Amino acid sequence: MISLVGMPGSGKSTIGRQLARELGWRFVDTDIEIEHRLGESIRAHFERMGEGSFRAIESSTLAELAQSAGASPLVMATGGGAVLREANRAVLRAAGPVVYLRSSPEDLARRLRHDQQRPLLQGGDPLTRLRNLYRERDPLYRDVASYTLDTGRSSVPTLVRLLLSQLELAGVVPADRPPHRR
């Protein structure tokens, strides 16, 4: 299993989906999986039950997905706050390589300027909120990461190629694998 971590809007879902396609692996976005299990949006659950309830469900979902990854190779995009719990970081480390998709708060604010779905970015000044989240979470992302990829303003295909190169050099994926497109 390859897990992607990073701030909201760093490209975990987009890059993860493309990486899985290139490898011919299964892709799971934990936020989508959690919404499916809840039967409601994360934002609605946050408003109704609070962040603590959401984080508990997130932890159990991560653990179950990591356990199931042994059956077939998996690329997993985590929620931005998945690293907040040490238990989650331990699950991610044990399951395989973890890639930190690092983006500056300024790049994230530009990407997320029209987003209305992320509960922690609603209300107030989004750039200030992103800077505060980054200050809190960046050390945790670095702590759990096997690899770091700066997303900046590069295109998704370029980032996926860079990530595949890193993973091939490290022996995580075979360098002589045929290109796989679905």
Backbone as CSV, one residue per row, in Angstrom:
resi,resn,N_x,N_y,N_z,CA_x,CA_y,CA_z,C_x,C_y,C_z
1,MET,0.839,-1.176,0.000,0.000,0.000,0.000,0.884,1.238,0.000
2,ILE,0.486,2.224,-0.788,1.124,3.528,-0.794,0.079,4.514,-0.291
3,SER,0.415,5.249,0.768,-0.501,6.226,1.337,-0.026,7.629,0.999
4,LEU,-0.981,8.499,0.699,-0.680,9.896,0.429,-1.233,10.740,1.559
5,VAL,-0.397,11.609,2.114,-0.803,12.523,3.172,-0.478,13.945,2.735
6,GLY,-1.149,14.906,3.345,-0.881,16.305,3.046,-2.083,17.149,3.391
7,MET,-1.883,18.433,3.255,-2.916,19.413,3.578,-4.127,19.260,2.653
8,PRO,-5.291,19.771,3.091,-6.443,19.798,2.194,-6.093,20.570,0.926
9,GLY,-6.378,19.975,-0.217,-6.095,20.638,-1.484,-4.704,20.390,-2.033
10,SER,-3.922,19.541,-1.378,-2.548,19.288,-1.842,-2.497,18.356,-3.047
11,GLY,-3.607,17.722,-3.387,-3.657,16.864,-4.563,-3.674,15.380,-4.266
12,LYS,-3.934,15.002,-3.027,-3.891,13.590,-2.653,-4.834,12.737,-3.498
13,SER,-6.062,13.180,-3.660,-7.036,12.395,-4.427,-6.694,12.383,-5.915
14,THR,-6.383,13.523,-6.457,-6.101,13.621,-7.893,-4.833,12.856,-8.256
15,ILE,-3.771,13.073,-7.512,-2.503,12.391,-7.780,-2.642,10.907,-7.457
16,GLY,-3.318,10.591,-6.356,-3.501,9.193,-5.977,-4.255,8.395,-7.022
17,ARG,-5.316,8.978,-7.556,-6.111,8.304,-8.589,-5.239,8.024,-9.818
18,GLN,-4.460,9.024,-10.238,-3.597,8.871,-11.413,-2.469,7.871,-11.145
19,LEU,-1.876,7.928,-9.952,-0.808,6.986,-9.588,-1.344,5.558,-9.621
20,ALA,-2.515,5.338,-9.035,-3.117,4.002,-9.035,-3.377,3.530,-10.460
21,ARG,-3.849,4.420,-11.305,-4.111,4.072,-12.709,-2.812,3.652,-13.397
22,GLU,-1.752,4.413,-13.178,-0.455,4.096,-13.797,0.080,2.741,-13.328
23,LEU,-0.143,2.428,-12.056,0.360,1.169,-11.488,-0.585,-0.007,-11.727
24,GLY,-1.837,0.291,-12.079,-2.833,-0.772,-12.196,-3.294,-1.263,-10.835
25,TRP,-3.230,-0.380,-9.844,-3.622,-0.707,-8.477,-5.001,-0.127,-8.176
26,ARG,-5.576,-0.600,-7.092,-6.841,-0.076,-6.593,-6.586,1.275,-5.921
27,PHE,-7.547,2.191,-6.021,-7.439,3.501,-5.382,-8.594,3.687,-4.410
28,VAL,-8.279,4.214,-3.225,-9.301,4.544,-2.237,-9.010,5.933,-1.684
29,ASP,-10.031,6.765,-1.691,-9.989,8.072,-1.047,-10.701,7.882,0.289
30,THR,-9.983,8.034,1.396,-10.599,7.729,2.694,-11.785,8.633,2.999
31,ASP,-11.742,9.882,2.547,-12.888,10.768,2.799,-14.151,10.254,2.103
32,ILE,-14.007,9.778,0.875,-15.165,9.224,0.159,-15.638,7.943,0.834
33,GLU,-14.700,7.114,1.252,-15.046,5.877,1.966,-15.794,6.188,3.264
34,ILE,-15.330,7.194,3.986,-15.979,7.576,5.243,-17.387,8.103,4.979
35,GLU,-17.555,8.943,3.966,-18.887,9.461,3.634,-19.833,8.320,3.261
36,HIS,-19.304,7.341,2.540,-20.112,6.176,2.186,-20.564,5.445,3.455
37,ARG,-19.651,5.241,4.385,-19.977,4.541,5.628,-20.957,5.340,6.491
38,LEU,-20.777,6.667,6.509,-21.639,7.526,7.329,-23.026,7.714,6.725
39,GLY,-23.088,7.664,5.394,-24.337,7.967,4.714,-24.629,9.463,4.680
40,GLU,-23.607,10.273,4.901,-23.736,11.729,4.856,-22.361,12.333,4.580
41,SER,-22.345,13.609,4.260,-21.073,14.274,3.994,-20.274,14.440,5.288
42,ILE,-18.974,14.559,5.135,-18.121,14.809,6.297,-18.522,16.127,6.946
43,ARG,-18.804,17.113,6.124,-19.201,18.422,6.654,-20.459,18.300,7.521
44,ALA,-21.461,17.549,7.045,-22.694,17.361,7.822,-22.402,16.623,9.121
45,HIS,-21.533,15.605,9.055,-21.188,14.850,10.262,-20.448,15.739,11.258
46,PHE,-19.515,16.534,10.766,-18.791,17.493,11.613,-19.775,18.390,12.356
47,GLU,-20.729,18.954,11.615,-21.693,19.887,12.205,-22.596,19.193,13.218
48,ARG,-22.962,17.954,12.922,-23.904,17.228,13.775,-23.225,16.582,14.980
49,MET,-22.055,15.970,14.756,-21.431,15.146,15.798,-20.094,15.683,16.316
50,GLY,-19.485,16.608,15.577,-18.217,17.176,16.018,-17.005,16.459,15.440
51,GLU,-15.876,17.126,15.580,-14.636,16.600,15.009,-14.186,15.302,15.674
52,GLY,-14.390,15.182,16.979,-13.955,13.975,17.691,-14.587,12.714,17.134
53,SER,-15.874,12.766,16.874,-16.580,11.626,16.298,-16.016,11.288,14.925
54,PHE,-15.815,12.329,14.115,-15.261,12.103,12.781,-13.878,11.455,12.871
55,ARG,-13.018,11.954,13.753,-11.647,11.417,13.858,-11.651,9.951,14.288
56,ALA,-12.590,9.564,15.127,-12.689,8.155,15.548,-13.069,7.272,14.358
57,ILE,-14.016,7.731,13.550,-14.423,6.966,12.368,-13.275,6.919,11.359
58,GLU,-12.575,8.036,11.228,-11.415,8.088,10.325,-10.366,7.060,10.744
59,SER,-10.088,6.956,12.032,-9.092,6.004,12.530,-9.485,4.564,12.222
60,SER,-10.732,4.213,12.475,-11.156,2.831,12.211,-11.136,2.541,10.709
61,THR,-11.491,3.522,9.897,-11.467,3.334,8.443,-10.038,3.121,7.945
62,LEU,-9.105,3.941,8.428,-7.698,3.773,8.037,-7.190,2.379,8.408
63,ALA,-7.484,1.953,9.621,-7.020,0.641,10.074,-7.603,-0.484,9.221
64,GLU,-8.889,-0.402,8.904,-9.530,-1.440,8.081,-8.958,-1.458,6.666
65,LEU,-8.744,-0.291,6.079,-8.195,-0.239,4.719,-6.757,-0.749,4.685
66,ALA,-5.977,-0.396,5.682,-4.594,-0.878,5.738,-4.573,-2.400,5.868
67,GLN,-5.491,-2.938,6.673,-5.585,-4.390,6.850,-5.956,-5.080,5.545
68,SER,-6.864,-4.473,4.781,-7.336,-5.090,3.539,-6.353,-4.938,2.388
69,ALA,-5.376,-4.055,2.536,-4.440,-3.779,1.442,-3.563,-4.983,1.113
70,GLY,-3.444,-5.918,2.021,-2.644,-7.105,1.748,-3.213,-7.951,0.619
71,ALA,-4.515,-7.870,0.421,-5.179,-8.676,-0.607,-4.872,-8.185,-2.019
72,SER,-4.769,-6.884,-2.199,-4.441,-6.333,-3.510,-3.758,-4.986,-3.318
73,PRO,-2.814,-4.651,-4.193,-2.092,-3.381,-4.027,-3.055,-2.193,-4.040
74,LEU,-2.744,-1.206,-3.212,-3.658,-0.097,-2.976,-2.900,1.220,-2.888
75,VAL,-3.444,2.253,-3.523,-3.014,3.626,-3.306,-4.132,4.283,-2.515
76,MET,-3.780,4.879,-1.363,-4.792,5.456,-0.487,-4.518,6.936,-0.266
77,ALA,-5.511,7.764,-0.583,-5.460,9.193,-0.290,-6.157,9.398,1.044
78,THR,-5.425,9.943,2.005,-5.990,10.159,3.337,-6.585,11.559,3.441
79,GLY,-7.393,11.763,4.457,-7.879,13.106,4.761,-6.731,13.927,5.321
80,GLY,-6.820,15.240,5.203,-5.745,16.118,5.632,-5.380,15.993,7.099
81,GLY,-6.349,15.643,7.952,-6.085,15.536,9.378,-5.825,14.128,9.871
82,ALA,-5.681,13.184,8.975,-5.471,11.785,9.383,-4.226,11.616,10.249
83,VAL,-3.251,12.491,10.090,-1.989,12.361,10.829,-2.072,12.900,12.252
84,LEU,-3.193,13.490,12.630,-3.295,14.104,13.950,-3.193,13.084,15.082
85,ARG,-3.618,11.877,14.840,-3.546,10.828,15.867,-2.313,9.959,15.636
86,GLU,-1.557,9.750,16.703,-0.350,8.920,16.614,-0.703,7.518,16.132
87,ALA,-1.834,6.979,16.575,-2.244,5.639,16.148,-2.403,5.582,14.624
88,ASN,-2.940,6.628,14.024,-3.087,6.668,12.570,-1.715,6.704,11.891
89,ARG,-0.803,7.492,12.441,0.543,7.560,11.857,1.216,6.188,11.928
90,ALA,1.011,5.484,13.018,1.596,4.143,13.156,0.992,3.178,12.135
91,VAL,-0.322,3.246,11.937,-0.985,2.392,10.941,-0.426,2.679,9.551
92,LEU,-0.303,3.956,9.213,0.194,4.338,7.886,1.626,3.857,7.678
93,ARG,2.489,4.075,8.671,3.893,3.639,8.561,3.986,2.123,8.351
94,ALA,3.190,1.383,9.117,3.250,-0.076,9.061,2.713,-0.631,7.745
95,ALA,1.825,0.114,7.086,1.154,-0.391,5.885,1.995,-0.252,4.619
96,GLY,3.045,0.566,4.657,3.857,0.752,3.459,4.334,2.178,3.351
97,PRO,4.928,2.522,2.216,5.460,3.875,2.073,4.366,4.936,2.155
98,VAL,4.739,6.062,2.767,3.835,7.201,2.918,4.461,8.381,2.178
99,VAL,3.682,9.005,1.316,4.152,10.136,0.521,3.458,11.400,1.009
100,TYR,4.274,12.373,1.409,3.758,13.680,1.833,3.737,14.592,0.615
101,LEU,2.548,14.992,0.191,2.385,15.957,-0.894,2.363,17.338,-0.248
102,ARG,3.516,18.005,-0.317,3.673,19.284,0.376,3.314,20.451,-0.539
103,SER,2.466,21.335,-0.026,2.051,22.549,-0.729,2.083,23.697,0.259
104,SER,2.436,24.876,-0.205,2.449,26.045,0.674,1.011,26.473,0.965
105,PRO,0.788,27.119,2.102,-0.555,27.633,2.392,-1.060,28.569,1.293
106,GLU,-0.163,29.321,0.681,-0.568,30.245,-0.381,-1.063,29.485,-1.612
107,ASP,-0.348,28.426,-2.015,-0.803,27.604,-3.145,-2.144,26.940,-2.818
108,LEU,-2.279,26.474,-1.586,-3.519,25.819,-1.173,-4.686,26.799,-1.188
109,ALA,-4.458,28.005,-0.713,-5.526,29.017,-0.704,-5.983,29.314,-2.127
110,ARG,-5.032,29.366,-3.053,-5.379,29.607,-4.457,-6.225,28.462,-4.997
111,ARG,-5.830,27.216,-4.703,-6.564,26.048,-5.203,-7.948,25.909,-4.581
112,LEU,-8.062,26.291,-3.324,-9.298,26.039,-2.566,-10.199,27.269,-2.433
113,ARG,-9.916,28.324,-3.158,-10.644,29.586,-2.963,-12.152,29.460,-3.155
114,HIS,-12.628,28.471,-3.908,-14.068,28.322,-4.130,-14.653,27.106,-3.406
115,ASP,-13.845,26.414,-2.629,-14.287,25.188,-1.956,-15.246,25.512,-0.809
116,GLN,-16.371,24.835,-0.780,-17.353,25.021,0.289,-17.556,23.749,1.107
117,GLN,-16.786,22.698,0.828,-17.036,21.398,1.440,-16.131,21.054,2.613
118,ARG,-15.011,21.720,2.756,-14.045,21.336,3.797,-14.370,22.067,5.094
119,PRO,-14.827,21.330,6.119,-15.319,21.961,7.340,-14.297,22.855,8.039
120,LEU,-13.046,22.468,8.047,-12.049,23.240,8.791,-11.630,24.518,8.067
121,LEU,-12.090,24.705,6.833,-11.718,25.906,6.083,-12.875,26.889,5.948
122,GLN,-13.986,26.588,6.584,-15.156,27.458,6.462,-15.097,28.561,7.513
123,GLY,-15.507,29.741,7.116,-15.539,30.868,8.037,-14.178,31.501,8.215
124,GLY,-14.162,32.801,8.366,-12.903,33.508,8.592,-12.059,33.588,7.332
125,ASP,-10.803,33.907,7.517,-9.860,34.058,6.417,-9.221,32.700,6.104
126,PRO,-9.518,32.111,4.924,-8.991,30.782,4.605,-7.453,30.716,4.626
127,LEU,-6.770,31.754,4.163,-5.302,31.722,4.154,-4.752,31.644,5.579
128,THR,-5.326,32.404,6.482,-4.886,32.346,7.885,-5.144,30.961,8.459
129,ARG,-6.319,30.395,8.162,-6.640,29.048,8.652,-5.660,28.022,8.079
130,LEU,-5.359,28.146,6.775,-4.415,27.216,6.152,-3.020,27.357,6.748
131,ARG,-2.600,28.583,7.012,-1.274,28.782,7.646,-1.229,28.142,9.019
132,ASN,-2.302,28.278,9.786,-2.355,27.667,11.116,-2.362,26.144,11.026
133,LEU,-3.169,25.595,10.102,-3.197,24.142,9.913,-1.825,23.632,9.475
134,TYR,-1.199,24.347,8.565,0.122,23.941,8.057,1.140,23.927,9.204
135,ARG,1.138,24.959,10.016,2.076,25.045,11.142,1.881,23.857,12.087
136,GLU,0.627,23.468,12.299,0.323,22.352,13.195,0.653,20.999,12.557
137,ARG,0.328,20.842,11.278,0.386,19.517,10.654,1.679,19.194,9.921
138,ASP,2.378,20.184,9.400,3.591,19.910,8.626,4.576,19.016,9.383
139,PRO,4.846,19.252,10.671,5.757,18.350,11.390,5.241,16.909,11.458
140,LEU,3.922,16.752,11.530,3.333,15.404,11.595,3.439,14.704,10.237
141,TYR,3.193,15.453,9.159,3.354,14.879,7.816,4.802,14.444,7.614
142,ARG,5.733,15.302,8.006,7.160,14.978,7.853,7.532,13.745,8.669
143,ASP,6.945,13.649,9.864,7.237,12.531,10.756,6.818,11.189,10.150
144,VAL,5.676,11.162,9.494,5.142,9.898,8.978,5.664,9.571,7.580
145,ALA,6.159,10.568,6.865,6.482,10.400,5.442,7.750,9.601,5.179
146,SER,7.644,8.714,4.201,8.817,8.036,3.646,9.411,8.889,2.535
147,TYR,8.548,9.641,1.851,8.935,10.497,0.717,8.140,11.794,0.798
148,THR,8.748,12.863,0.308,8.064,14.159,0.229,8.138,14.646,-1.203
149,LEU,7.009,15.105,-1.700,6.926,15.644,-3.057,6.292,17.023,-2.968
150,ASP,7.048,18.042,-3.369,6.513,19.402,-3.384,5.600,19.548,-4.590
151,THR,4.334,19.865,-4.338,3.379,19.937,-5.437,3.391,21.287,-6.129
152,GLY,3.663,22.364,-5.400,3.773,23.686,-6.013,2.758,23.926,-7.111
153,ARG,3.281,24.319,-8.281,2.400,24.606,-9.417,2.614,23.620,-10.560
154,SER,3.250,22.499,-10.289,3.478,21.492,-11.326,2.172,20.828,-11.731
155,SER,2.142,20.296,-12.941,0.950,19.596,-13.419,0.856,18.215,-12.762
156,VAL,-0.346,17.678,-12.748,-0.560,16.347,-12.165,0.277,15.293,-12.886
157,PRO,0.290,15.238,-14.236,1.124,14.227,-14.897,2.609,14.342,-14.524
158,THR,3.109,15.562,-14.386,4.511,15.755,-13.997,4.745,15.233,-12.585
159,LEU,3.843,15.544,-11.669,3.986,15.089,-10.288,3.917,13.566,-10.194
160,VAL,3.022,12.957,-10.953,2.900,11.492,-10.932,4.184,10.860,-11.480
161,ARG,4.724,11.421,-12.557,5.989,10.895,-13.101,7.125,11.019,-12.086
162,LEU,7.214,12.170,-11.407,8.246,12.358,-10.379,8.084,11.346,-9.247
163,LEU,6.855,11.155,-8.812,6.591,10.215,-7.727,6.913,8.788,-8.157
164,LEU,6.501,8.399,-9.352,6.824,7.060,-9.855,8.330,6.860,-9.921
165,SER,9.057,7.873,-10.346,10.521,7.767,-10.406,11.103,7.525,-9.019
166,GLN,10.635,8.283,-8.025,11.102,8.084,-6.651,10.799,6.672,-6.167
167,LEU,9.578,6.209,-6.429,9.175,4.884,-5.966,9.943,3.779,-6.690
168,GLU,10.231,3.984,-7.974,11.024,3.009,-8.732,12.453,2.955,-8.207
169,LEU,13.074,4.119,-7.987,14.447,4.162,-7.470,14.556,3.494,-6.108
170,ALA,13.516,3.609,-5.309,13.517,3.007,-3.975,13.132,1.527,-4.001
171,GLY,12.730,1.009,-5.169,12.348,-0.394,-5.271,10.947,-0.686,-4.765
172,VAL,10.143,0.354,-4.544,8.772,0.156,-4.073,7.908,-0.409,-5.195
173,VAL,8.126,0.094,-6.398,7.453,-0.432,-7.585,8.529,-0.809,-8.592
174,PRO,8.297,-1.829,-9.403,9.317,-2.256,-10.365,9.578,-1.189,-11.427
175,ALA,10.850,-0.952,-11.713,11.224,0.042,-12.723,10.887,-0.444,-14.125
176,ASP,10.851,-1.750,-14.318,10.589,-2.295,-15.662,9.122,-2.643,-15.890
177,ARG,8.259,-2.112,-15.026,6.833,-2.401,-15.187,6.308,-1.763,-16.467
178,PRO,5.423,-2.456,-17.162,4.835,-1.854,-18.365,3.878,-0.742,-17.958
179,PRO,3.756,0.304,-18.779,2.774,1.338,-18.452,1.379,0.742,-18.405
180,HIS,0.606,1.124,-17.446,-0.730,0.563,-17.268,-1.741,1.692,-17.334
181,ARG,-2.648,1.600,-18.257,-3.690,2.636,-18.380,-5.043,1.934,-18.447
182,ARG,-5.976,2.457,-17.663,-7.336,1.895,-17.688,-8.254,2.844,-18.357
